[in-house]
Every structure is written in C-alpha cells, then in structure tokens.
Amino acid sequence: MDVDLRILHLMHMKRYWSRLLALVLVLAIGLMGCSGSLDSLTGDYRQDTFTVVNAMKQALDLSEDSPNKAAIQAEARQKINDFSARYQRVNSVSGLSSFTTMRTALNSLAGHYSSYPNRPVPQKLKTRLEKELQQVESALQRGA
C-alpha cells in the first residue's frame, strides 16, 4: 500500500512540475515577444536617432492616396514610441541639442497622430518638422 501511495504521489508531482514548466515557458516566450518593440532600435543613440528621423521623413513625404500610408505611419509611431521609451531618462543624451530638438519633433508628430489620426499633417507643421529633423541631422553630424 505504501508503494502505491508513493507512485501516486510521484505521478502528481510529475504532473505539477510539467505544468509549472509549461507555464514558465509560456511566460518567457510571451515576455520575449512583448520586448520586440525595443529591438527596432539598436541602443546606439546616434544610429537610432537617424533611424527615427528617416521613418518620420518617410511618413511626412507620403501622399494622401499612398497605398502603404497606414503601414508607414504605424512604423513611424512605433519608432517614436521606442525612441521615447529608450532615451527619455538617459542622462548622457538628455543635454544634447539633437535630443532636445528630436523630442520637440517627436512630440509634435505623435500629438498630431493622436489628435487627428485620419487627417494629413498640415503643411505648416510638416514644414516645421522637416526643419527640425534637418537640425537634428546637422547636430548629430557635429556630435551634439
């Protein structure tokens, strides 16, 4: 009888550990999948800034009837969010002129997308953003 109880106990423990392992694996895979948005940036501030500037320029250059407009704007939004999340609290870049100008441009475009998701970017805002993005590129080339 003791042997039967031990076998029964071992079977329950085996089932418990296999379920726990399955849960841990699901959580690990899920968390790795959720962190994919940060993978769109490298962690190199200069390179990441150029990447986001290019995504923003591409989104600004779209015509109203562009077939891939939604995808390009979604990519720009994602890059804006990734950039903001990665660099908003990094002291080594927060004082750079490229960063402060970039934040101004990011906030302006993200604000437009949030407030007016179905409207084109007004020409006045588009002109200002293009100027700010050019300033960011110039500052990055100077190392500022």
LOPAVEX-677963 format. One record per residue (C-alpha): residue in one letter; x, y, z. Coordinates in steps of 0.02 Angstrom, whole numbers, plus 50000, padded with zeros to 5 digits. Each point is the difference from the previous one (the first is absolute). Example, Ala and Ser with C-alpha at 12.3 -4.5 7.8 and 13.67 -1.06 7.14 Angstrom:
<rs>
+------+-------+-------+-------+
! code !    px !    py !    pz !
+------+-------+-------+-------+
!    a ! 50615 ! 49775 ! 50390 !
!    s ! 50069 ! 50172 ! 49967 !
+------+-------+-------+-------+
</rs>
This chain:
<rs>
+------+-------+-------+-------+
! code !    px !    py !    pz !
+------+-------+-------+-------+
!    m ! 50000 ! 50000 ! 50000 !
!    d ! 50143 ! 50121 ! 50038 !
!    v ! 50074 ! 49966 ! 49830 !
!    d ! 49836 ! 50043 ! 49914 !
!    l ! 49988 ! 50164 ! 50097 !
!    r ! 50177 ! 50046 ! 49953 !
!    i ! 49968 ! 49964 ! 49817 !
!    l ! 49840 ! 50101 ! 50007 !
!    h ! 50093 ! 50142 ! 50086 !
!    l ! 50140 ! 49996 ! 49871 !
!    m ! 49874 ! 50006 ! 49858 !
!    h ! 49918 ! 50154 ! 50076 !
!    m ! 50168 ! 50083 ! 50025 !
!    k ! 50051 ! 49961 ! 49821 !
!    r ! 49838 ! 50075 ! 49936 !
!    y ! 50024 ! 50154 ! 50112 !
!    w ! 50179 ! 50030 ! 49940 !
!    s ! 49957 ! 49976 ! 49817 !
!    r ! 49857 ! 50125 ! 50014 !
!    l ! 50112 ! 50123 ! 50091 !
!    l ! 50135 ! 49982 ! 49868 !
!    a ! 49872 ! 50027 ! 49862 !
!    l ! 49938 ! 50158 ! 50087 !
!    v ! 50177 ! 50067 ! 50020 !
!    l ! 50037 ! 49967 ! 49817 !
!    v ! 49841 ! 50087 ! 49944 !
!    l ! 50041 ! 50151 ! 50108 !
!    a ! 50180 ! 50008 ! 49938 !
!    i ! 49949 ! 49989 ! 49817 !
!    g ! 49863 ! 50128 ! 50029 !
!    l ! 50117 ! 50123 ! 50084 !
!    m ! 50129 ! 49980 ! 49864 !
!    g ! 49866 ! 50034 ! 49870 !
!    c ! 49942 ! 50156 ! 50091 !
!    s ! 50176 ! 50070 ! 50005 !
!    g ! 50011 ! 49994 ! 49810 !
!    s ! 49958 ! 50184 ! 49985 !
!    l ! 50163 ! 50049 ! 50083 !
!    d ! 50093 ! 49892 ! 49875 !
!    s ! 49955 ! 50124 ! 49862 !
!    l ! 50138 ! 50111 ! 50071 !
!    t ! 50181 ! 49954 ! 50028 !
!    g ! 50041 ! 50093 ! 50160 !
!    d ! 50125 ! 50110 ! 49906 !
!    y ! 49925 ! 50174 ! 50024 !
!    r ! 50072 ! 50074 ! 49840 !
!    q ! 49945 ! 49855 ! 49890 !
!    d ! 49830 ! 49988 ! 50084 !
!    t ! 49969 ! 50185 ! 49975 !
!    f ! 50042 ! 49989 ! 49815 !
!    t ! 49883 ! 49849 ! 49986 !
!    v ! 49855 ! 50095 ! 50081 !
!    v ! 50035 ! 50157 ! 49897 !
!    n ! 49992 ! 49896 ! 49841 !
!    a ! 49836 ! 49917 ! 50055 !
!    m ! 49925 ! 50170 ! 50039 !
!    k ! 50057 ! 50074 ! 49834 !
!    q ! 49926 ! 49853 ! 49908 !
!    a ! 49834 ! 50024 ! 50091 !
!    l ! 50000 ! 50187 ! 49962 !
!    d ! 50038 ! 49972 ! 49815 !
!    l ! 49850 ! 49887 ! 49973 !
!    s ! 49865 ! 50054 ! 49879 !
!    e ! 49820 ! 49991 ! 50060 !
!    d ! 49959 ! 49858 ! 49881 !
!    s ! 50156 ! 49896 ! 50035 !
!    p ! 49952 ! 49815 ! 50013 !
!    n ! 50121 ! 49965 ! 50143 !
!    k ! 49961 ! 50158 ! 50098 !
!    a ! 49929 ! 49911 ! 50153 !
!    a ! 50148 ! 49881 ! 50013 !
!    i ! 50131 ! 50138 ! 49985 !
!    q ! 49911 ! 50110 ! 50127 !
!    a ! 49984 ! 49852 ! 50119 !
!    e ! 50186 ! 49966 ! 49983 !
!    a ! 50039 ! 50183 ! 50035 !
!    r ! 49889 ! 49996 ! 50154 !
!    q ! 50086 ! 49842 ! 50061 !
!    k ! 50173 ! 50075 ! 49975 !
!    i ! 49946 ! 50160 ! 50090 !
!    n ! 49937 ! 49897 ! 50147 !
!    d ! 50155 ! 49890 ! 50003 !
!    f ! 50115 ! 50151 ! 49994 !
!    s ! 49906 ! 50090 ! 50138 !
!    a ! 49997 ! 49847 ! 50111 !
!    r ! 50184 ! 49964 ! 49975 !
!    y ! 50075 ! 50175 ! 50016 !
!    q ! 49883 ! 50105 ! 50107 !
!    r ! 50099 ! 49968 ! 50160 !
!    v ! 50176 ! 49982 ! 49929 !
!    n ! 50102 ! 50141 ! 50077 !
!    s ! 50142 ! 49983 ! 49876 !
!    v ! 49889 ! 50056 ! 49856 !
!    s ! 49870 ! 50110 ! 50085 !
!    g ! 50110 ! 50155 ! 49988 !
!    l ! 50044 ! 49980 ! 49817 !
!    s ! 49923 ! 50125 ! 49880 !
!    s ! 49958 ! 49857 ! 49881 !
!    f ! 49899 ! 49917 ! 50139 !
!    t ! 49902 ! 50154 ! 50052 !
!    t ! 49957 ! 50044 ! 49820 !
!    m ! 49957 ! 49819 ! 49964 !
!    r ! 49882 ! 49993 ! 50150 !
!    t ! 49912 ! 50157 ! 49938 !
!    a ! 49975 ! 49921 ! 49828 !
!    l ! 49946 ! 49833 ! 50073 !
!    n ! 49873 ! 50080 ! 50114 !
!    s ! 49928 ! 50105 ! 49859 !
!    l ! 49976 ! 49856 ! 49880 !
!    a ! 49940 ! 49879 ! 50134 !
!    g ! 49878 ! 50132 ! 50061 !
!    h ! 49931 ! 50025 ! 49825 !
!    y ! 49980 ! 49812 ! 49975 !
!    s ! 49911 ! 49985 ! 50168 !
!    s ! 49885 ! 50148 ! 49978 !
!    y ! 49965 ! 49985 ! 49813 !
!    p ! 50034 ! 49821 ! 49948 !
!    n ! 49906 ! 50011 ! 49835 !
!    r ! 50057 ! 50172 ! 49946 !
!    p ! 50156 ! 50041 ! 49901 !
!    v ! 50140 ! 50096 ! 50086 !
!    p ! 49967 ! 50186 ! 49968 !
!    q ! 50127 ! 50085 ! 49888 !
!    k ! 50053 ! 50121 ! 50136 !
!    l ! 50039 ! 49857 ! 50120 !
!    k ! 50082 ! 49899 ! 49862 !
!    t ! 50115 ! 50145 ! 49956 !
!    r ! 50048 ! 50025 ! 50182 !
!    l ! 50032 ! 49814 ! 50026 !
!    e ! 50109 ! 49989 ! 49844 !
!    k ! 50103 ! 50147 ! 50065 !
!    e ! 50017 ! 49923 ! 50174 !
!    l ! 50051 ! 49831 ! 49928 !
!    q ! 50132 ! 50086 ! 49894 !
!    q ! 50064 ! 50086 ! 50159 !
!    v ! 50008 ! 49832 ! 50087 !
!    e ! 50102 ! 49924 ! 49858 !
!    s ! 50119 ! 50149 ! 50000 !
!    a ! 50021 ! 49990 ! 50188 !
!    l ! 50036 ! 49813 ! 49991 !
!    q ! 50132 ! 50029 ! 49867 !
!    r ! 50082 ! 50128 ! 50115 !
!    g ! 49989 ! 49878 ! 50145 !
!    a ! 49878 ! 50107 ! 50098 !
+------+-------+-------+-------+
</rs>
